């Protein structure tokens, strides 16, 4: 298997403040990590760096969109972009 994704759902991605791609020294994998405050959570492992970078970009855009939608529901923003 060349990919392991540990997410149960995308719902929790908005909770993370940032995402990073790291090289796992124990095995030849690229790891996508989510950060909440100072807590580090492994979200996925990939054989190729390219796939890890694509997954990180997906996490970042999904988290940003969910935060915008949450803010709009709470009356703190709008989904409209001028």
mmCIF file of the N, C-alpha and C atoms, coordinates in Angstrom:
data_MODEL
# 
_entry.id   MODEL 
# 
loop_
_atom_site.group_PDB 
_atom_site.id 
_atom_site.type_symbol 
_atom_site.label_atom_id 
_atom_site.label_alt_id 
_atom_site.label_comp_id 
_atom_site.label_asym_id 
_atom_site.label_entity_id 
_atom_site.label_seq_id 
_atom_site.pdbx_PDB_ins_code 
_atom_site.Cartn_x 
_atom_site.Cartn_y 
_atom_site.Cartn_z 
_atom_site.occupancy 
_atom_site.B_iso_or_equiv 
_atom_site.pdbx_formal_charge 
_atom_site.auth_seq_id 
_atom_site.auth_comp_id 
_atom_site.auth_asym_id 
_atom_site.auth_atom_id 
_atom_site.pdbx_PDB_model_num 
ATOM 1   N N  . UNK A 1 1  ? 0.851   -1.168 0.000  1.00 0.00 ? 1  UNK A N  1 
ATOM 2   C CA . UNK A 1 1  ? 0.000   0.000  0.000  1.00 0.00 ? 1  UNK A CA 1 
ATOM 3   C C  . UNK A 1 1  ? 0.897   1.232  0.000  1.00 0.00 ? 1  UNK A C  1 
ATOM 4   N N  . UNK A 1 2  ? 0.566   2.201  -0.839 1.00 0.00 ? 2  UNK A N  1 
ATOM 5   C CA . UNK A 1 2  ? 1.414   3.377  -0.932 1.00 0.00 ? 2  UNK A CA 1 
ATOM 6   C C  . UNK A 1 2  ? 0.828   4.617  -0.281 1.00 0.00 ? 2  UNK A C  1 
ATOM 7   N N  . UNK A 1 3  ? -0.388  4.546  0.216  1.00 0.00 ? 3  UNK A N  1 
ATOM 8   C CA . UNK A 1 3  ? -1.028  5.698  0.847  1.00 0.00 ? 3  UNK A CA 1 
ATOM 9   C C  . UNK A 1 3  ? -1.812  5.248  2.073  1.00 0.00 ? 3  UNK A C  1 
ATOM 10  N N  . UNK A 1 4  ? -1.632  5.967  3.159  1.00 0.00 ? 4  UNK A N  1 
ATOM 11  C CA . UNK A 1 4  ? -2.437  5.751  4.362  1.00 0.00 ? 4  UNK A CA 1 
ATOM 12  C C  . UNK A 1 4  ? -3.031  7.090  4.772  1.00 0.00 ? 4  UNK A C  1 
ATOM 13  N N  . UNK A 1 5  ? -4.346  7.149  4.884  1.00 0.00 ? 5  UNK A N  1 
ATOM 14  C CA . UNK A 1 5  ? -5.014  8.376  5.315  1.00 0.00 ? 5  UNK A CA 1 
ATOM 15  C C  . UNK A 1 5  ? -5.735  8.068  6.612  1.00 0.00 ? 5  UNK A C  1 
ATOM 16  N N  . UNK A 1 6  ? -5.455  8.877  7.633  1.00 0.00 ? 6  UNK A N  1 
ATOM 17  C CA . UNK A 1 6  ? -5.977  8.612  8.972  1.00 0.00 ? 6  UNK A CA 1 
ATOM 18  C C  . UNK A 1 6  ? -7.229  9.417  9.314  1.00 0.00 ? 6  UNK A C  1 
ATOM 19  N N  . UNK A 1 7  ? -7.724  10.223 8.405  1.00 0.00 ? 7  UNK A N  1 
ATOM 20  C CA . UNK A 1 7  ? -8.900  11.045 8.677  1.00 0.00 ? 7  UNK A CA 1 
ATOM 21  C C  . UNK A 1 7  ? -10.163 10.195 8.683  1.00 0.00 ? 7  UNK A C  1 
ATOM 22  N N  . UNK A 1 8  ? -11.011 10.418 9.676  1.00 0.00 ? 8  UNK A N  1 
ATOM 23  C CA . UNK A 1 8  ? -12.318 9.773  9.678  1.00 0.00 ? 8  UNK A CA 1 
ATOM 24  C C  . UNK A 1 8  ? -13.275 10.533 8.769  1.00 0.00 ? 8  UNK A C  1 
ATOM 25  N N  . UNK A 1 9  ? -13.142 11.853 8.768  1.00 0.00 ? 9  UNK A N  1 
ATOM 26  C CA . UNK A 1 9  ? -13.974 12.705 7.922  1.00 0.00 ? 9  UNK A CA 1 
ATOM 27  C C  . UNK A 1 9  ? -13.271 14.042 7.733  1.00 0.00 ? 9  UNK A C  1 
ATOM 28  N N  . UNK A 1 10 ? -13.774 14.832 6.808  1.00 0.00 ? 10 UNK A N  1 
ATOM 29  C CA . UNK A 1 10 ? -13.171 16.144 6.580  1.00 0.00 ? 10 UNK A CA 1 
ATOM 30  C C  . UNK A 1 10 ? -13.683 17.194 7.558  1.00 0.00 ? 10 UNK A C  1 
ATOM 31  N N  . UNK A 1 11 ? -14.658 16.841 8.355  1.00 0.00 ? 11 UNK A N  1 
ATOM 32  C CA . UNK A 1 11 ? -15.257 17.796 9.288  1.00 0.00 ? 11 UNK A CA 1 
ATOM 33  C C  . UNK A 1 11 ? -14.232 18.447 10.215 1.00 0.00 ? 11 UNK A C  1 
ATOM 34  N N  . UNK A 1 12 ? -13.257 17.681 10.667 1.00 0.00 ? 12 UNK A N  1 
ATOM 35  C CA . UNK A 1 12 ? -12.305 18.190 11.644 1.00 0.00 ? 12 UNK A CA 1 
ATOM 36  C C  . UNK A 1 12 ? -11.175 19.025 11.078 1.00 0.00 ? 12 UNK A C  1 
ATOM 37  N N  . UNK A 1 13 ? -11.062 19.130 9.753  1.00 0.00 ? 13 UNK A N  1 
ATOM 38  C CA . UNK A 1 13 ? -9.945  19.877 9.178  1.00 0.00 ? 13 UNK A CA 1 
ATOM 39  C C  . UNK A 1 13 ? -9.956  21.351 9.557  1.00 0.00 ? 13 UNK A C  1 
ATOM 40  N N  . UNK A 1 14 ? -11.133 21.932 9.768  1.00 0.00 ? 14 UNK A N  1 
ATOM 41  C CA . UNK A 1 14 ? -11.217 23.347 10.133 1.00 0.00 ? 14 UNK A CA 1 
ATOM 42  C C  . UNK A 1 14 ? -10.639 23.612 11.515 1.00 0.00 ? 14 UNK A C  1 
ATOM 43  N N  . UNK A 1 15 ? -10.475 22.578 12.327 1.00 0.00 ? 15 UNK A N  1 
ATOM 44  C CA . UNK A 1 15 ? -9.903  22.746 13.662 1.00 0.00 ? 15 UNK A CA 1 
ATOM 45  C C  . UNK A 1 15 ? -8.397  22.969 13.631 1.00 0.00 ? 15 UNK A C  1 
ATOM 46  N N  . UNK A 1 16 ? -7.748  22.575 12.543 1.00 0.00 ? 16 UNK A N  1 
ATOM 47  C CA . UNK A 1 16 ? -6.291  22.696 12.467 1.00 0.00 ? 16 UNK A CA 1 
ATOM 48  C C  . UNK A 1 16 ? -5.887  24.106 12.037 1.00 0.00 ? 16 UNK A C  1 
ATOM 49  N N  . UNK A 1 17 ? -4.841  24.622 12.663 1.00 0.00 ? 17 UNK A N  1 
ATOM 50  C CA . UNK A 1 17 ? -4.346  25.961 12.351 1.00 0.00 ? 17 UNK A CA 1 
ATOM 51  C C  . UNK A 1 17 ? -3.446  25.961 11.124 1.00 0.00 ? 17 UNK A C  1 
ATOM 52  N N  . UNK A 1 18 ? -2.712  24.870 10.925 1.00 0.00 ? 18 UNK A N  1 
ATOM 53  C CA . UNK A 1 18 ? -1.833  24.781 9.761  1.00 0.00 ? 18 UNK A CA 1 
ATOM 54  C C  . UNK A 1 18 ? -1.531  23.317 9.465  1.00 0.00 ? 18 UNK A C  1 
ATOM 55  N N  . UNK A 1 19 ? -0.964  23.113 8.288  1.00 0.00 ? 19 UNK A N  1 
ATOM 56  C CA . UNK A 1 19 ? -0.607  21.774 7.834  1.00 0.00 ? 19 UNK A CA 1 
ATOM 57  C C  . UNK A 1 19 ? 0.832   21.795 7.331  1.00 0.00 ? 19 UNK A C  1 
ATOM 58  N N  . UNK A 1 20 ? 1.527   20.678 7.474  1.00 0.00 ? 20 UNK A N  1 
ATOM 59  C CA . UNK A 1 20 ? 2.898   20.600 6.972  1.00 0.00 ? 20 UNK A CA 1 
ATOM 60  C C  . UNK A 1 20 ? 3.161   19.217 6.400  1.00 0.00 ? 20 UNK A C  1 
ATOM 61  N N  . UNK A 1 21 ? 4.184   19.153 5.561  1.00 0.00 ? 21 UNK A N  1 
ATOM 62  C CA . UNK A 1 21 ? 4.641   17.882 5.004  1.00 0.00 ? 21 UNK A CA 1 
ATOM 63  C C  . UNK A 1 21 ? 6.024   17.618 5.577  1.00 0.00 ? 21 UNK A C  1 
ATOM 64  N N  . UNK A 1 22 ? 6.205   16.431 6.127  1.00 0.00 ? 22 UNK A N  1 
ATOM 65  C CA . UNK A 1 22 ? 7.474   16.066 6.758  1.00 0.00 ? 22 UNK A CA 1 
ATOM 66  C C  . UNK A 1 22 ? 7.938   14.723 6.226  1.00 0.00 ? 22 UNK A C  1 
ATOM 67  N N  . UNK A 1 23 ? 9.208   14.506 6.305  1.00 0.00 ? 23 UNK A N  1 
ATOM 68  C CA . UNK A 1 23 ? 9.782   13.211 5.913  1.00 0.00 ? 23 UNK A CA 1 
ATOM 69  C C  . UNK A 1 23 ? 9.877   12.347 7.161  1.00 0.00 ? 23 UNK A C  1 
ATOM 70  N N  . UNK A 1 24 ? 9.311   11.158 7.114  1.00 0.00 ? 24 UNK A N  1 
ATOM 71  C CA . UNK A 1 24 ? 9.385   10.233 8.243  1.00 0.00 ? 24 UNK A CA 1 
ATOM 72  C C  . UNK A 1 24 ? 10.720  9.502  8.173  1.00 0.00 ? 24 UNK A C  1 
ATOM 73  N N  . UNK A 1 25 ? 11.537  9.658  9.192  1.00 0.00 ? 25 UNK A N  1 
ATOM 74  C CA . UNK A 1 25 ? 12.878  9.070  9.165  1.00 0.00 ? 25 UNK A CA 1 
ATOM 75  C C  . UNK A 1 25 ? 12.870  7.554  9.386  1.00 0.00 ? 25 UNK A C  1 
ATOM 76  N N  . UNK A 1 26 ? 11.854  7.046  10.034 1.00 0.00 ? 26 UNK A N  1 
ATOM 77  C CA . UNK A 1 26 ? 11.801  5.608  10.323 1.00 0.00 ? 26 UNK A CA 1 
ATOM 78  C C  . UNK A 1 26 ? 11.478  4.779  9.079  1.00 0.00 ? 26 UNK A C  1 
ATOM 79  N N  . UNK A 1 27 ? 10.640  5.323  8.226  1.00 0.00 ? 27 UNK A N  1 
ATOM 80  C CA . UNK A 1 27 ? 10.237  4.631  6.997  1.00 0.00 ? 27 UNK A CA 1 
ATOM 81  C C  . UNK A 1 27 ? 10.283  5.634  5.843  1.00 0.00 ? 27 UNK A C  1 
ATOM 82  N N  . UNK A 1 28 ? 10.376  5.170  4.612  1.00 0.00 ? 28 UNK A N  1 
ATOM 83  C CA . UNK A 1 28 ? 10.485  6.102  3.481  1.00 0.00 ? 28 UNK A CA 1 
ATOM 84  C C  . UNK A 1 28 ? 9.139   6.685  3.058  1.00 0.00 ? 28 UNK A C  1 
ATOM 85  N N  . UNK A 1 29 ? 8.504   7.414  3.953  1.00 0.00 ? 29 UNK A N  1 
ATOM 86  C CA . UNK A 1 29 ? 7.209   8.021  3.669  1.00 0.00 ? 29 UNK A CA 1 
ATOM 87  C C  . UNK A 1 29 ? 7.277   9.529  3.835  1.00 0.00 ? 29 UNK A C  1 
ATOM 88  N N  . UNK A 1 30 ? 6.373   10.197 3.154  1.00 0.00 ? 30 UNK A N  1 
ATOM 89  C CA . UNK A 1 30 ? 6.130   11.618 3.376  1.00 0.00 ? 30 UNK A CA 1 
ATOM 90  C C  . UNK A 1 30 ? 4.851   11.695 4.205  1.00 0.00 ? 30 UNK A C  1 
ATOM 91  N N  . UNK A 1 31 ? 4.883   12.450 5.281  1.00 0.00 ? 31 UNK A N  1 
ATOM 92  C CA . UNK A 1 31 ? 3.778   12.513 6.230  1.00 0.00 ? 31 UNK A CA 1 
ATOM 93  C C  . UNK A 1 31 ? 3.146   13.902 6.182  1.00 0.00 ? 31 UNK A C  1 
ATOM 94  N N  . UNK A 1 32 ? 1.810   13.936 6.104  1.00 0.00 ? 32 UNK A N  1 
ATOM 95  C CA . UNK A 1 32 ? 1.074   15.199 6.201  1.00 0.00 ? 32 UNK A CA 1 
ATOM 96  C C  . UNK A 1 32 ? 0.602   15.324 7.637  1.00 0.00 ? 32 UNK A C  1 
ATOM 97  N N  . UNK A 1 33 ? 0.949   16.461 8.250  1.00 0.00 ? 33 UNK A N  1 
ATOM 98  C CA . UNK A 1 33 ? 0.681   16.691 9.665  1.00 0.00 ? 33 UNK A CA 1 
ATOM 99  C C  . UNK A 1 33 ? -0.231  17.903 9.815  1.00 0.00 ? 33 UNK A C  1 
ATOM 100 N N  . UNK A 1 34 ? -1.205  17.794 10.716 1.00 0.00 ? 34 UNK A N  1 
ATOM 101 C CA . UNK A 1 34 ? -2.051  18.925 11.068 1.00 0.00 ? 34 UNK A CA 1 
ATOM 102 C C  . UNK A 1 34 ? -1.665  19.423 12.451 1.00 0.00 ? 34 UNK A C  1 
ATOM 103 N N  . UNK A 1 35 ? -1.691  20.741 12.636 1.00 0.00 ? 35 UNK A N  1 
ATOM 104 C CA . UNK A 1 35 ? -1.299  21.353 13.913 1.00 0.00 ? 35 UNK A CA 1 
ATOM 105 C C  . UNK A 1 35 ? -2.472  22.092 14.536 1.00 0.00 ? 35 UNK A C  1 
ATOM 106 N N  . UNK A 1 36 ? -2.798  21.744 15.787 1.00 0.00 ? 36 UNK A N  1 
ATOM 107 C CA . UNK A 1 36 ? -3.772  22.462 16.618 1.00 0.00 ? 36 UNK A CA 1 
ATOM 108 C C  . UNK A 1 36 ? -2.993  22.969 17.808 1.00 0.00 ? 36 UNK A C  1 
ATOM 109 N N  . UNK A 1 37 ? -2.910  24.275 17.926 1.00 0.00 ? 37 UNK A N  1 
ATOM 110 C CA . UNK A 1 37 ? -2.064  24.869 18.968 1.00 0.00 ? 37 UNK A CA 1 
ATOM 111 C C  . UNK A 1 37 ? -0.664  24.279 18.842 1.00 0.00 ? 37 UNK A C  1 
ATOM 112 N N  . UNK A 1 38 ? -0.188  23.529 19.811 1.00 0.00 ? 38 UNK A N  1 
ATOM 113 C CA . UNK A 1 38 ? 1.129   22.893 19.693 1.00 0.00 ? 38 UNK A CA 1 
ATOM 114 C C  . UNK A 1 38 ? 1.018   21.381 19.526 1.00 0.00 ? 38 UNK A C  1 
ATOM 115 N N  . UNK A 1 39 ? -0.195  20.903 19.321 1.00 0.00 ? 39 UNK A N  1 
ATOM 116 C CA . UNK A 1 39 ? -0.430  19.467 19.161 1.00 0.00 ? 39 UNK A CA 1 
ATOM 117 C C  . UNK A 1 39 ? -0.268  19.063 17.698 1.00 0.00 ? 39 UNK A C  1 
ATOM 118 N N  . UNK A 1 40 ? 0.535   18.046 17.467 1.00 0.00 ? 40 UNK A N  1 
ATOM 119 C CA . UNK A 1 40 ? 0.842   17.545 16.127 1.00 0.00 ? 40 UNK A CA 1 
ATOM 120 C C  . UNK A 1 40 ? 0.070   16.251 15.897 1.00 0.00 ? 40 UNK A C  1 
ATOM 121 N N  . UNK A 1 41 ? -0.687  16.195 14.790 1.00 0.00 ? 41 UNK A N  1 
ATOM 122 C CA . UNK A 1 41 ? -1.466  15.007 14.461 1.00 0.00 ? 41 UNK A CA 1 
ATOM 123 C C  . UNK A 1 41 ? -1.108  14.531 13.059 1.00 0.00 ? 41 UNK A C  1 
ATOM 124 N N  . UNK A 1 42 ? -0.727  13.267 12.948 1.00 0.00 ? 42 UNK A N  1 
ATOM 125 C CA . UNK A 1 42 ? -0.419  12.699 11.635 1.00 0.00 ? 42 UNK A CA 1 
ATOM 126 C C  . UNK A 1 42 ? -1.739  12.429 10.917 1.00 0.00 ? 42 UNK A C  1 
ATOM 127 N N  . UNK A 1 43 ? -1.906  13.029 9.731  1.00 0.00 ? 43 UNK A N  1 
ATOM 128 C CA . UNK A 1 43 ? -3.143  12.879 8.978  1.00 0.00 ? 43 UNK A CA 1 
ATOM 129 C C  . UNK A 1 43 ? -3.040  11.850 7.855  1.00 0.00 ? 43 UNK A C  1 
ATOM 130 N N  . UNK A 1 44 ? -1.847  11.717 7.264  1.00 0.00 ? 44 UNK A N  1 
ATOM 131 C CA . UNK A 1 44 ? -1.690  10.787 6.143  1.00 0.00 ? 44 UNK A CA 1 
ATOM 132 C C  . UNK A 1 44 ? -0.217  10.507 5.879  1.00 0.00 ? 44 UNK A C  1 
ATOM 133 N N  . UNK A 1 45 ? 0.038   9.387  5.207  1.00 0.00 ? 45 UNK A N  1 
ATOM 134 C CA . UNK A 1 45 ? 1.390   9.019  4.774  1.00 0.00 ? 45 UNK A CA 1 
ATOM 135 C C  . UNK A 1 45 ? 1.344   8.703  3.281  1.00 0.00 ? 45 UNK A C  1 
ATOM 136 N N  . UNK A 1 46 ? 2.360   9.168  2.570  1.00 0.00 ? 46 UNK A N  1 
ATOM 137 C CA . UNK A 1 46 ? 2.446   8.940  1.127  1.00 0.00 ? 46 UNK A CA 1 
ATOM 138 C C  . UNK A 1 46 ? 3.855   8.496  0.754  1.00 0.00 ? 46 UNK A C  1 
ATOM 139 N N  . UNK A 1 47 ? 3.958   7.714  -0.308 1.00 0.00 ? 47 UNK A N  1 
ATOM 140 C CA . UNK A 1 47 ? 5.263   7.304  -0.827 1.00 0.00 ? 47 UNK A CA 1 
ATOM 141 C C  . UNK A 1 47 ? 5.932   8.479  -1.540 1.00 0.00 ? 47 UNK A C  1 
ATOM 142 N N  . UNK A 1 48 ? 5.166   9.246  -2.300 1.00 0.00 ? 48 UNK A N  1 
ATOM 143 C CA . UNK A 1 48 ? 5.746   10.339 -3.082 1.00 0.00 ? 48 UNK A CA 1 
ATOM 144 C C  . UNK A 1 48 ? 5.480   11.687 -2.426 1.00 0.00 ? 48 UNK A C  1 
ATOM 145 N N  . UNK A 1 49 ? 6.449   12.555 -2.547 1.00 0.00 ? 49 UNK A N  1 
ATOM 146 C CA . UNK A 1 49 ? 6.307   13.914 -2.018 1.00 0.00 ? 49 UNK A CA 1 
ATOM 147 C C  . UNK A 1 49 ? 5.192   14.664 -2.753 1.00 0.00 ? 49 UNK A C  1 
ATOM 148 N N  . UNK A 1 50 ? 5.081   14.446 -4.051 1.00 0.00 ? 50 UNK A N  1 
ATOM 149 C CA . UNK A 1 50 ? 4.061   15.136 -4.849 1.00 0.00 ? 50 UNK A CA 1 
ATOM 150 C C  . UNK A 1 50 ? 2.659   14.870 -4.311 1.00 0.00 ? 50 UNK A C  1 
ATOM 151 N N  . UNK A 1 51 ? 2.361   13.627 -4.016 1.00 0.00 ? 51 UNK A N  1 
ATOM 152 C CA . UNK A 1 51 ? 1.036   13.290 -3.491 1.00 0.00 ? 51 UNK A CA 1 
ATOM 153 C C  . UNK A 1 51 ? 0.825   13.887 -2.099 1.00 0.00 ? 51 UNK A C  1 
ATOM 154 N N  . UNK A 1 52 ? 1.863   13.914 -1.295 1.00 0.00 ? 52 UNK A N  1 
ATOM 155 C CA . UNK A 1 52 ? 1.757   14.530 0.032  1.00 0.00 ? 52 UNK A CA 1 
ATOM 156 C C  . UNK A 1 52 ? 1.473   16.021 -0.090 1.00 0.00 ? 52 UNK A C  1 
ATOM 157 N N  . UNK A 1 53 ? 2.149   16.693 -1.019 1.00 0.00 ? 53 UNK A N  1 
ATOM 158 C CA . UNK A 1 53 ? 1.918   18.127 -1.219 1.00 0.00 ? 53 UNK A CA 1 
ATOM 159 C C  . UNK A 1 53 ? 0.505   18.397 -1.729 1.00 0.00 ? 53 UNK A C  1 
ATOM 160 N N  . UNK A 1 54 ? 0.018   17.550 -2.622 1.00 0.00 ? 54 UNK A N  1 
ATOM 161 C CA . UNK A 1 54 ? -1.358  17.703 -3.116 1.00 0.00 ? 54 UNK A CA 1 
ATOM 162 C C  . UNK A 1 54 ? -2.373  17.501 -1.994 1.00 0.00 ? 54 UNK A C  1 
ATOM 163 N N  . UNK A 1 55 ? -2.142  16.509 -1.147 1.00 0.00 ? 55 UNK A N  1 
ATOM 164 C CA . UNK A 1 55 ? -3.053  16.264 -0.031 1.00 0.00 ? 55 UNK A CA 1 
ATOM 165 C C  . UNK A 1 55 ? -3.020  17.424 0.962  1.00 0.00 ? 55 UNK A C  1 
ATOM 166 N N  . UNK A 1 56 ? -1.825  17.975 1.226  1.00 0.00 ? 56 UNK A N  1 
ATOM 167 C CA . UNK A 1 56 ? -1.731  19.137 2.117  1.00 0.00 ? 56 UNK A CA 1 
ATOM 168 C C  . UNK A 1 56 ? -2.528  20.309 1.547  1.00 0.00 ? 56 UNK A C  1 
ATOM 169 N N  . UNK A 1 57 ? -2.407  20.560 0.246  1.00 0.00 ? 57 UNK A N  1 
ATOM 170 C CA . UNK A 1 57 ? -3.164  21.641 -0.390 1.00 0.00 ? 57 UNK A CA 1 
ATOM 171 C C  . UNK A 1 57 ? -4.665  21.396 -0.275 1.00 0.00 ? 57 UNK A C  1 
ATOM 172 N N  . UNK A 1 58 ? -5.082  20.151 -0.439 1.00 0.00 ? 58 UNK A N  1 
ATOM 173 C CA . UNK A 1 58 ? -6.496  19.804 -0.275 1.00 0.00 ? 58 UNK A CA 1 
ATOM 174 C C  . UNK A 1 58 ? -6.956  20.068 1.154  1.00 0.00 ? 58 UNK A C  1 
ATOM 175 N N  . UNK A 1 59 ? -6.146  19.686 2.130  1.00 0.00 ? 59 UNK A N  1 
ATOM 176 C CA . UNK A 1 59 ? -6.479  19.929 3.541  1.00 0.00 ? 59 UNK A CA 1 
ATOM 177 C C  . UNK A 1 59 ? -6.601  21.421 3.816  1.00 0.00 ? 59 UNK A C  1 
ATOM 178 N N  . UNK A 1 60 ? -5.636  22.210 3.314  1.00 0.00 ? 60 UNK A N  1 
ATOM 179 C CA . UNK A 1 60 ? -5.648  23.656 3.555  1.00 0.00 ? 60 UNK A CA 1 
ATOM 180 C C  . UNK A 1 60 ? -6.873  24.315 2.942  1.00 0.00 ? 60 UNK A C  1 
ATOM 181 N N  . UNK A 1 61 ? -7.197  23.966 1.700  1.00 0.00 ? 61 UNK A N  1 
ATOM 182 C CA . UNK A 1 61 ? -8.349  24.594 1.056  1.00 0.00 ? 61 UNK A CA 1 
ATOM 183 C C  . UNK A 1 61 ? -9.661  24.143 1.684  1.00 0.00 ? 61 UNK A C  1 
ATOM 184 N N  . UNK A 1 62 ? -9.758  22.878 2.062  1.00 0.00 ? 62 UNK A N  1 
ATOM 185 C CA . UNK A 1 62 ? -10.969 22.377 2.720  1.00 0.00 ? 62 UNK A CA 1 
ATOM 186 C C  . UNK A 1 62 ? -11.156 23.035 4.076  1.00 0.00 ? 62 UNK A C  1 
ATOM 187 N N  . UNK A 1 63 ? -10.081 23.154 4.843  1.00 0.00 ? 63 UNK A N  1 
ATOM 188 C CA . UNK A 1 63 ? -10.158 23.794 6.157  1.00 0.00 ? 63 UNK A CA 1 
ATOM 189 C C  . UNK A 1 63 ? -10.552 25.255 6.021  1.00 0.00 ? 63 UNK A C  1 
ATOM 190 N N  . UNK A 1 64 ? -9.979  25.954 5.040  1.00 0.00 ? 64 UNK A N  1 
ATOM 191 C CA . UNK A 1 64 ? -10.299 27.369 4.831  1.00 0.00 ? 64 UNK A CA 1 
ATOM 192 C C  . UNK A 1 64 ? -11.764 27.533 4.432  1.00 0.00 ? 64 UNK A C  1 
ATOM 193 N N  . UNK A 1 65 ? -12.249 26.697 3.526  1.00 0.00 ? 65 UNK A N  1 
ATOM 194 C CA . UNK A 1 65 ? -13.640 26.789 3.105  1.00 0.00 ? 65 UNK A CA 1 
ATOM 195 C C  . UNK A 1 65 ? -14.590 26.501 4.259  1.00 0.00 ? 65 UNK A C  1 
ATOM 196 N N  . UNK A 1 66 ? -14.286 25.484 5.062  1.00 0.00 ? 66 UNK A N  1 
ATOM 197 C CA . UNK A 1 66 ? -15.154 25.156 6.200  1.00 0.00 ? 66 UNK A CA 1 
ATOM 198 C C  . UNK A 1 66 ? -15.168 26.297 7.206  1.00 0.00 ? 66 UNK A C  1 
ATOM 199 N N  . UNK A 1 67 ? -14.030 26.971 7.407  1.00 0.00 ? 67 UNK A N  1 
ATOM 200 C CA . UNK A 1 67 ? -13.983 28.094 8.341  1.00 0.00 ? 67 UNK A CA 1 
ATOM 201 C C  . UNK A 1 67 ? -14.815 29.258 7.814  1.00 0.00 ? 67 UNK A C  1 
ATOM 202 N N  . UNK A 1 68 ? -14.742 29.534 6.517  1.00 0.00 ? 68 UNK A N  1 
ATOM 203 C CA . UNK A 1 68 ? -15.546 30.596 5.913  1.00 0.00 ? 68 UNK A CA 1 
ATOM 204 C C  . UNK A 1 68 ? -17.030 30.271 6.057  1.00 0.00 ? 68 UNK A C  1 
ATOM 205 N N  . UNK A 1 69 ? -17.407 29.022 5.793  1.00 0.00 ? 69 UNK A N  1 
ATOM 206 C CA . UNK A 1 69 ? -18.811 28.617 5.914  1.00 0.00 ? 69 UNK A CA 1 
ATOM 207 C C  . UNK A 1 69 ? -19.285 28.717 7.360  1.00 0.00 ? 69 UNK A C  1 
ATOM 208 N N  . UNK A 1 70 ? -18.454 28.331 8.306  1.00 0.00 ? 70 UNK A N  1 
ATOM 209 C CA . UNK A 1 70 ? -18.807 28.428 9.728  1.00 0.00 ? 70 UNK A CA 1 
ATOM 210 C C  . UNK A 1 70 ? -18.992 29.879 10.133 1.00 0.00 ? 70 UNK A C  1 
ATOM 211 N N  . UNK A 1 71 ? -18.080 30.745 9.711  1.00 0.00 ? 71 UNK A N  1 
ATOM 212 C CA . UNK A 1 71 ? -18.189 32.169 10.023 1.00 0.00 ? 71 UNK A CA 1 
ATOM 213 C C  . UNK A 1 71 ? -19.451 32.770 9.417  1.00 0.00 ? 71 UNK A C  1 
ATOM 214 N N  . UNK A 1 72 ? -19.798 32.368 8.187  1.00 0.00 ? 72 UNK A N  1 
ATOM 215 C CA . UNK A 1 72 ? -20.995 32.889 7.530  1.00 0.00 ? 72 UNK A CA 1 
ATOM 216 C C  . UNK A 1 72 ? -22.251 32.463 8.284  1.00 0.00 ? 72 UNK A C  1 
ATOM 217 N N  . UNK A 1 73 ? -22.286 31.219 8.757  1.00 0.00 ? 73 UNK A N  1 
ATOM 218 C CA . UNK A 1 73 ? -23.451 30.754 9.520  1.00 0.00 ? 73 UNK A CA 1 
ATOM 219 C C  . UNK A 1 73 ? -23.595 31.506 10.829 1.00 0.00 ? 73 UNK A C  1 
ATOM 220 N N  . UNK A 1 74 ? -22.471 31.914 11.407 1.00 0.00 ? 74 UNK A N  1 
ATOM 221 C CA . UNK A 1 74 ? -22.499 32.636 12.676 1.00 0.00 ? 74 UNK A CA 1 
ATOM 222 C C  . UNK A 1 74 ? -22.635 34.141 12.477 1.00 0.00 ? 74 UNK A C  1 
ATOM 223 N N  . UNK A 1 75 ? -22.773 34.573 11.219 1.00 0.00 ? 75 UNK A N  1 
ATOM 224 C CA . UNK A 1 75 ? -22.962 35.989 10.933 1.00 0.00 ? 75 UNK A CA 1 
ATOM 225 C C  . UNK A 1 75 ? -21.685 36.807 10.979 1.00 0.00 ? 75 UNK A C  1 
ATOM 226 N N  . UNK A 1 76 ? -20.536 36.159 10.898 1.00 0.00 ? 76 UNK A N  1 
ATOM 227 C CA . UNK A 1 76 ? -19.264 36.880 10.970 1.00 0.00 ? 76 UNK A CA 1 
ATOM 228 C C  . UNK A 1 76 ? -18.624 37.068 9.604  1.00 0.00 ? 76 UNK A C  1 
ATOM 229 N N  . UNK A 1 77 ? -19.291 36.689 8.566  1.00 0.00 ? 77 UNK A N  1 
ATOM 230 C CA . UNK A 1 77 ? -18.684 36.808 7.243  1.00 0.00 ? 77 UNK A CA 1 
ATOM 231 C C  . UNK A 1 77 ? -19.681 36.425 6.178  1.00 0.00 ? 77 UNK A C  1 
ATOM 232 N N  . UNK A 1 78 ? -19.191 36.342 4.976  1.00 0.00 ? 78 UNK A N  1 
ATOM 233 C CA . UNK A 1 78 ? -20.044 36.019 3.850  1.00 0.00 ? 78 UNK A CA 1 
ATOM 234 C C  . UNK A 1 78 ? -19.320 35.053 2.924  1.00 0.00 ? 78 UNK A C  1 
ATOM 235 N N  . UNK A 1 79 ? -20.088 34.217 2.251  1.00 0.00 ? 79 UNK A N  1 
ATOM 236 C CA . UNK A 1 79 ? -19.500 33.331 1.260  1.00 0.00 ? 79 UNK A CA 1 
ATOM 237 C C  . UNK A 1 79 ? -19.293 34.035 -0.069 1.00 0.00 ? 79 UNK A C  1 
ATOM 238 N N  . UNK A 1 80 ? -19.814 35.261 -0.201 1.00 0.00 ? 80 UNK A N  1 
ATOM 239 C CA . UNK A 1 80 ? -19.657 36.023 -1.440 1.00 0.00 ? 80 UNK A CA 1 
ATOM 240 C C  . UNK A 1 80 ? -18.257 36.623 -1.503 1.00 0.00 ? 80 UNK A C  1 
ATOM 241 N N  . UNK A 1 81 ? -17.647 36.506 -2.660 1.00 0.00 ? 81 UNK A N  1 
ATOM 242 C CA . UNK A 1 81 ? -16.318 37.078 -2.866 1.00 0.00 ? 81 UNK A CA 1 
ATOM 243 C C  . UNK A 1 81 ? -16.429 38.140 -3.936 1.00 0.00 ? 81 UNK A C  1 
ATOM 244 N N  . UNK A 1 82 ? -15.980 39.345 -3.613 1.00 0.00 ? 82 UNK A N  1 
ATOM 245 C CA . UNK A 1 82 ? -16.086 40.457 -4.573 1.00 0.00 ? 82 UNK A CA 1 
ATOM 246 C C  . UNK A 1 82 ? -14.876 40.519 -5.459 1.00 0.00 ? 82 UNK A C  1 
# 
